[in-house]
Amino acid sequence: MKIVFLLNNAYGIGGTIRSVANLSAGLAERGHTVRVTSLYRHRDTTSFAFDPRVPVETLIDRREGAADLTSPAADRPSELLPAWQDDVSLLSDQRMRAHLAELDADVVVSTRPTLSVYLGHYGSARYLRVGQEHAPLATRPPEGQALRLAAVPRLDAFTPVSHADADAYRVALPDAATVIERLPNCSPLPGVSPATGGSRTIVAAGRLVATKRYDRLIDAFALLTDEFPDWRLRIYGRGPERPALRARIDQRGLADRARLMGAVAPIETEWAKGAVAAVTSQWESFGLTIIEAMACGVPVVSTDCPHGPAEIITHGEDGYLVPLDDDPVPGIAAGLRTLMKDPDLRRHIAGNALATARSYAPDLIAERFEELVGRLRPDTRPRSRAGGLARLRGLLGPRSAAPVATAAVPAGTPEPARPGTHAVAAADGSLTVTLDQQARGELLLRLRKDPARRTVRVPFDRRGRAVLRRADHALAEGRWDAFLVTEVAAKPQRLAARLVETAALVNALPLDTAEGATAWIPYPTKDGNLTLRTWQRAGHAEVTAIETGAAASTITLTTGAGAGARISAHGPAGDEIPLAVSTTPEGLRATLAHRDAAAGTWRLRLTTPDGSSTPLARIAGDTADRRKTDVHPAVTHGELTLRLAFTGDNDLVWTVSSAEAAGTGEADR
């Protein structure tokens, strides 16, 4: 069977794109020919991994310098869709009409209302026209509901992702001949180890948009911080609500305990770091993040919002549902508290959640898709279906992170494929790297920007696995890029980081060795390459807590320095500001008085009685670069704006500038 999925922009980020990537991979695994058509493209690579058997074709190129940006038709309104509908034009009309007219397919699936309108008007009777809907009908304004309802009767089938929404469409369209039937989203079983439940971390993930109501989560977490002082909150994603959420975190005094982590893909490595997952949305069409968290062994607390969560979660068995009343924040806090205080309950709920997640595996949802298509057009039934090992591979999900470009938008000369890897960090920082495809050779680590070009080599065994043990290597501080060395290749091949598991490092402290304090953190670069960030310091002062007050900021740290150690802020001109130091059960506590501030960037250092000096830093844990995640509020003292911040080396600095030059903070750095 030939299947084409229509996406508005396959190069963006969101649940619809992720669900199409999952289902298309499941269908390809079952022997179907599957393609994705993206109406728009604004970047070179997709944020989510599409199966290599699923080519991605683009109709309108919006990358810098593309000819489509200057097309006169791009500035003219659509002749088919209403003027209030964003992101359509005469150019999108023309491209989609031509594309749908020439498609060689058995089934074409649209994934948003505008695409359903295009498919209904421009699609051909040669193929089945199936619409998907990823937002509840009731949450749309009247004009949005009208657009959706007008599109459905022109399609052969329409598949909302929840029973409740399917019922709503049937009630609204009693005379439509279109088959309206729920088809839930799917999620592959993750390739990472399940969460242990011991991280003391609450994790949430999704677009930072108003409907996700992460403000509720921040407020609920604030109610729990005194009771659970060692717990942390992480929110993954990007979107327009980030500045408001950042401000709310600061207002609640949570800057050092609640972090906005940015967008991460694949997200499964981050779910596995959670002890509890939270969904606090006003509405969810389905709740793909719920399935993803469950599949990683993380129990979920979710608002009982329309429509998806209650169709996934069985309250008290595989998660918890919180009533969506006038003020759900106390209920969210109560649900979180139930799991936070009881490790045994967390493990029990997590086990049930894993079983629930398996029922949404791509292979099973792809089979339901086949059944629906087979009822509508029996001649499209597949002649054979993948089974046995192929079914198992479908459950595990695609292993490649490289989408395939087609001739619609020339991709240029592709770079040679990099060998893919799955890297796993142990609690002590030791690193295991497994090749996606076995190869005889060595793992080569090369210290970046090193005049001596130092390297470390570790052989891959017969299973394609190399283990870099902390006990065997003293790596200099810096970034060690990973390569594969073989006898066949002319030069070392850069290793791609398909998965990098660092859950074991979440609560880690620096490792004390004969050479001093060390920390190792593997991570994927922005280009998707595997790199190991290392620190090696003869002396070290690890920052464990930061509090910013109106008159002073305090820093708590652990260090092996004995009595008599002093802490100072060192300015660009060589001047020095001493900090008041006291001893607490948590370690040393240094107080930085804001009245002592002077313009400049001040580096904070600990000096021992013997004269040795080391930066105050946060090198432990699982975060290789804390500049965008460990963000602390700016305060104003007179005409100066002051902020504690981390550098690219995770050293702590105090930035002091005039209020006018300081800007608004995070976005300016």
Backbone hydrogen bonds, N-H to C=O, Kabsch-Sander energy under -0.5 kcal/mol:
donor,donor_aa,acceptor,acceptor_aa,energy
3,I,1,M,-0.6
3,I,33,T,-3.0
4,V,107,V,-2.3
5,F,35,R,-2.4
6,L,109,V,-3.3
7,L,5,F,-0.6
7,L,37,T,-3.0
10,A,40,Y,-0.6
12,G,9,N,-1.6
18,R,14,G,-2.1
19,S,15,G,-2.6
20,V,16,T,-2.1
21,A,17,I,-2.4
22,N,18,R,-2.1
23,L,19,S,-2.7
24,S,20,V,-2.7
25,A,21,A,-1.4
26,G,22,N,-2.0
27,L,23,L,-2.5
28,A,24,S,-2.3
29,E,25,A,-2.3
30,R,26,G,-0.9
31,G,28,A,-1.7
32,H,27,L,-2.0
33,T,1,M,-2.2
34,V,32,H,-0.7
35,R,3,I,-2.2
36,V,55,P,-2.5
37,T,5,F,-3.3
38,S,36,V,-0.6
38,S,57,E,-3.8
39,L,7,L,-2.8
39,L,37,T,-0.6
40,Y,8,N,-2.1
41,R,60,I,-1.2
47,S,12,G,-0.6
50,F,48,F,-0.5
54,V,51,D,-2.5
56,V,404,V,-3.3
57,E,36,V,-3.1
57,E,55,P,-0.5
59,L,38,S,-2.2
60,I,39,L,-1.5
62,R,41,R,-3.6
62,R,60,I,-0.6
66,A,63,R,-2.4
69,L,66,A,-1.2
70,T,67,A,-1.5
71,S,68,D,-1.1
74,A,71,S,-1.3
75,D,72,P,-1.3
76,R,73,A,-0.9
85,Q,82,P,-1.4
86,D,84,W,-0.6
88,V,85,Q,-0.6
90,L,73,A,-0.8
90,L,76,R,-2.6
91,L,73,A,-1.4
93,D,89,S,-2.1
94,Q,90,L,-2.6
95,R,91,L,-2.7
96,M,92,S,-2.3
97,R,93,D,-2.5
98,A,94,Q,-2.1
99,H,95,R,-2.3
100,L,96,M,-2.7
101,A,97,R,-1.7
102,E,98,A,-1.3
103,L,99,H,-0.9
105,A,103,L,-0.8
106,D,2,K,-2.6
107,V,2,K,-2.0
108,V,128,L,-2.8
109,V,4,V,-3.1
110,S,108,V,-0.5
110,S,130,V,-2.4
111,T,6,L,-0.7
116,S,112,R,-2.1
117,V,113,P,-2.3
118,Y,114,T,-2.2
119,L,115,L,-2.8
120,G,116,S,-2.6
121,H,117,V,-2.2
122,Y,118,Y,-3.3
123,G,118,Y,-0.6
123,G,119,L,-1.4
127,Y,124,S,-1.2
128,L,106,D,-2.8
130,V,108,V,-2.8
130,V,128,L,-0.7
131,G,157,A,-2.6
132,Q,110,S,-2.1
133,E,159,T,-1.0
139,T,136,P,-1.0
140,R,137,L,-1.5
144,G,141,P,-0.5
145,Q,141,P,-2.5
146,A,142,P,-2.4
147,L,143,E,-1.9
148,R,144,G,-1.9
149,L,145,Q,-2.8
150,A,146,A,-2.1
151,A,147,L,-1.2
152,V,148,R,-1.5
154,R,151,A,-1.2
155,L,152,V,-2.3
156,D,129,R,-2.1
157,A,129,R,-1.7
158,F,179,V,-3.0
159,T,131,G,-3.2
161,V,133,E,-0.8
166,A,162,S,-2.0
167,D,163,H,-2.6
168,A,164,A,-1.8
169,Y,165,D,-2.1
170,R,166,A,-2.1
171,V,167,D,-2.4
172,A,168,A,-2.1
173,L,169,Y,-1.8
176,A,173,L,-1.3
179,V,156,D,-2.0
180,I,178,T,-0.6
181,E,158,F,-2.3
181,E,179,V,-0.6
183,L,160,P,-2.5
187,S,360,Y,-2.4
189,L,395,L,-2.3
195,A,296,C,-3.1
202,I,232,R,-3.0
203,V,276,V,-2.5
204,A,234,R,-2.0
206,G,236,Y,-2.1
208,L,238,R,-1.5
209,V,207,R,-2.0
212,K,209,V,-1.3
213,R,209,V,-0.5
213,R,210,A,-1.4
216,R,213,R,-1.1
217,L,213,R,-0.9
218,I,214,Y,-2.4
219,D,215,D,-2.2
220,A,216,R,-2.7
221,F,217,L,-2.6
222,A,218,I,-2.1
223,L,219,D,-1.1
224,L,221,F,-1.5
225,T,221,F,-0.8
228,F,224,L,-2.3
231,W,228,F,-1.7
232,R,200,R,-1.9
233,L,257,R,-2.8
234,R,202,I,-2.8
235,I,259,R,-2.5
236,Y,204,A,-3.0
237,G,262,G,-1.5
241,E,208,L,-2.8
242,R,239,G,-1.6
245,L,241,E,-2.5
246,R,242,R,-2.8
247,A,243,P,-2.3
248,R,244,A,-2.0
249,I,245,L,-2.4
250,D,246,R,-1.9
251,Q,247,A,-2.6
252,R,248,R,-2.0
253,G,250,D,-1.4
254,L,249,I,-2.7
257,R,254,L,-2.3
258,A,254,L,-2.9
259,R,233,L,-2.6
261,M,235,I,-2.6
261,M,259,R,-0.7
262,G,235,I,-0.6
269,T,266,P,-0.6
270,E,267,I,-1.4
271,W,267,I,-2.1
272,A,268,E,-1.9
273,K,270,E,-1.4
274,G,271,W,-2.3
275,A,201,T,-3.1
276,V,201,T,-1.5
277,A,299,P,-2.7
278,A,203,V,-2.1
279,V,301,V,-2.5
282,Q,211,T,-3.2
283,W,211,T,-0.6
284,E,306,P,-2.9
290,I,287,G,-1.0
291,I,287,G,-1.3
292,E,288,L,-2.5
293,A,289,T,-2.5
294,M,290,I,-2.5
295,A,291,I,-2.7
296,C,292,E,-0.9
296,C,293,A,-0.9
297,G,294,M,-2.2
298,V,293,A,-2.0
300,V,318,D,-0.5
301,V,277,A,-2.5
302,S,300,V,-0.5
302,S,320,Y,-2.8
303,T,279,V,-2.0
304,D,322,V,-3.3
305,C,303,T,-2.0
308,G,284,E,-2.1
311,E,308,G,-1.7
312,I,308,G,-0.8
312,I,309,P,-1.2
313,I,309,P,-3.3
315,H,313,I,-0.7
316,G,319,G,-2.8
317,E,314,T,-2.6
318,D,314,T,-1.7
319,G,314,T,-0.7
320,Y,300,V,-2.6
322,V,302,S,-2.7
325,D,323,P,-1.4
332,I,328,P,-2.6
333,A,329,V,-2.6
334,A,330,P,-2.3
335,G,331,G,-2.5
336,L,332,I,-2.6
337,R,333,A,-2.7
338,T,334,A,-2.1
339,L,335,G,-1.2
340,M,336,L,-2.9
341,K,337,R,-2.2
342,D,339,L,-0.9
346,R,342,D,-2.1
347,R,343,P,-2.1
348,H,344,D,-2.1
349,I,345,L,-2.9
350,A,346,R,-2.4
351,G,347,R,-1.9
352,N,348,H,-1.7
353,A,349,I,-2.4
354,L,350,A,-2.1
355,A,351,G,-1.3
356,T,352,N,-2.0
357,A,353,A,-2.6
358,R,354,L,-1.5
359,S,355,A,-0.6
359,S,356,T,-1.2
360,Y,357,A,-1.9
361,A,358,R,-1.4
364,L,361,A,-0.8
365,I,361,A,-1.9
366,A,362,P,-2.9
367,E,363,D,-1.5
368,R,364,L,-1.5
369,F,365,I,-2.1
370,E,366,A,-2.4
371,E,367,E,-2.0
372,L,368,R,-2.2
373,V,369,F,-2.5
374,G,370,E,-2.8
375,R,371,E,-1.7
376,L,372,L,-1.7
377,R,373,V,-2.7
380,T,377,R,-2.4
381,R,378,P,-1.8
390,A,387,G,-1.9
392,L,388,G,-1.8
393,R,389,L,-2.5
394,G,390,A,-2.1
395,L,391,R,-1.8
396,L,392,L,-1.7
397,G,393,R,-1.4
404,V,54,V,-0.6
405,A,403,P,-0.5
406,T,56,V,-0.8
409,V,406,T,-1.0
421,T,496,A,-1.2
422,H,434,T,-2.3
423,A,499,L,-2.9
424,V,432,T,-2.5
425,A,501,E,-2.7
426,A,430,S,-2.9
429,G,426,A,-1.9
431,L,468,L,-2.5
432,T,424,V,-2.5
433,V,431,L,-0.5
433,V,466,A,-3.0
434,T,422,H,-2.1
435,L,464,G,-2.9
436,D,420,G,-2.7
441,G,439,A,-0.6
442,E,485,V,-2.3
443,L,458,V,-3.8
444,L,442,E,-0.6
444,L,483,F,-2.7
445,L,443,L,-0.5
445,L,456,V,-2.9
446,R,481,D,-2.4
447,L,454,R,-2.2
448,R,479,R,-3.1
450,D,447,L,-1.0
453,R,450,D,-1.8
456,V,445,L,-2.1
458,V,443,L,-2.3
460,F,441,G,-2.4
461,D,465,R,-2.6
464,G,461,D,-2.2
466,A,433,V,-2.7
468,L,431,L,-3.6
468,L,466,A,-0.5
469,R,467,V,-0.8
472,D,469,R,-1.1
473,H,469,R,-0.8
473,H,470,R,-0.8
475,L,473,H,-0.6
478,G,534,T,-2.0
480,W,478,G,-0.5
480,W,532,L,-3.1
481,D,446,R,-2.4
481,D,479,R,-0.7
482,A,530,L,-2.2
483,F,444,L,-2.5
484,L,493,Q,-2.8
485,V,442,E,-2.5
486,T,484,L,-0.5
493,Q,484,L,-2.6
495,L,482,A,-2.1
496,A,419,P,-2.9
497,A,528,G,-3.2
498,R,421,T,-1.5
498,R,496,A,-1.1
499,L,421,T,-1.5
501,E,423,A,-3.2
502,T,500,V,-0.6
505,L,502,T,-1.8
506,V,503,A,-1.3
508,A,505,L,-1.7
511,L,518,T,-2.9
513,T,511,L,-0.5
513,T,516,G,-2.5
516,G,513,T,-1.1
517,A,537,R,-2.4
518,T,511,L,-2.4
519,A,535,W,-1.4
521,I,533,R,-2.7
523,Y,531,T,-2.7
525,T,529,N,-2.6
528,G,525,T,-2.2
530,L,495,L,-2.6
531,T,523,Y,-2.2
532,L,480,W,-2.7
533,R,521,I,-2.8
533,R,531,T,-0.5
534,T,478,G,-3.0
534,T,532,L,-0.5
535,W,519,A,-2.1
537,R,517,A,-2.6
541,A,615,P,-0.9
542,E,558,T,-2.3
543,V,541,A,-0.5
543,V,617,A,-3.4
544,T,542,E,-0.5
544,T,556,T,-2.7
545,A,556,T,-1.6
547,E,554,T,-2.4
549,G,547,E,-0.6
549,G,552,A,-1.7
553,S,592,L,-2.1
554,T,547,E,-2.7
555,I,590,A,-2.7
556,T,545,A,-2.7
557,L,588,L,-2.4
558,T,542,E,-2.3
560,G,540,H,-0.6
565,A,562,G,-1.2
566,R,607,T,-2.6
568,S,605,R,-2.3
569,A,577,I,-2.9
570,H,568,S,-0.5
570,H,603,R,-3.0
571,G,569,A,-0.5
571,G,575,D,-2.8
574,G,571,G,-1.6
577,I,569,A,-2.6
579,L,567,I,-2.6
580,A,591,T,-1.5
582,S,589,R,-2.4
584,T,587,G,-3.0
587,G,584,T,-1.2
588,L,557,L,-2.0
589,R,582,S,-3.0
590,A,555,I,-3.0
591,T,580,A,-2.6
592,L,553,S,-3.5
592,L,590,A,-0.5
593,A,591,T,-0.7
594,H,551,A,-2.5
595,R,551,A,-0.5
596,D,593,A,-1.5
597,A,594,H,-1.7
600,G,656,V,-2.9
602,W,600,G,-0.6
602,W,654,W,-3.1
603,R,570,H,-2.6
603,R,601,T,-0.5
604,L,652,L,-1.7
605,R,568,S,-2.6
606,L,614,T,-3.0
607,T,566,R,-3.2
608,T,612,S,-2.4
611,G,608,T,-2.4
614,T,606,L,-2.2
616,L,604,L,-2.5
617,A,541,A,-2.3
618,R,650,N,-2.5
624,A,622,D,-0.7
630,D,626,R,-1.9
631,V,629,T,-1.4
632,H,644,L,-0.6
635,V,642,L,-2.5
637,H,640,L,-2.8
640,L,637,H,-2.1
641,T,657,S,-3.6
642,L,635,V,-3.2
643,R,655,T,-1.8
645,A,653,V,-2.5
647,T,651,D,-2.4
650,N,647,T,-1.9
652,L,616,L,-3.4
653,V,645,A,-3.1
654,W,602,W,-3.1
655,T,643,R,-2.8
655,T,653,V,-0.6
656,V,600,G,-2.6
657,S,641,T,-2.2
659,A,639,E,-2.3
662,A,658,S,-1.4
663,G,659,A,-0.5
665,G,662,A,-0.7
666,E,664,T,-0.6
668,D,665,G,-2.0
669,R,665,G,-0.5
669,R,666,E,-1.3
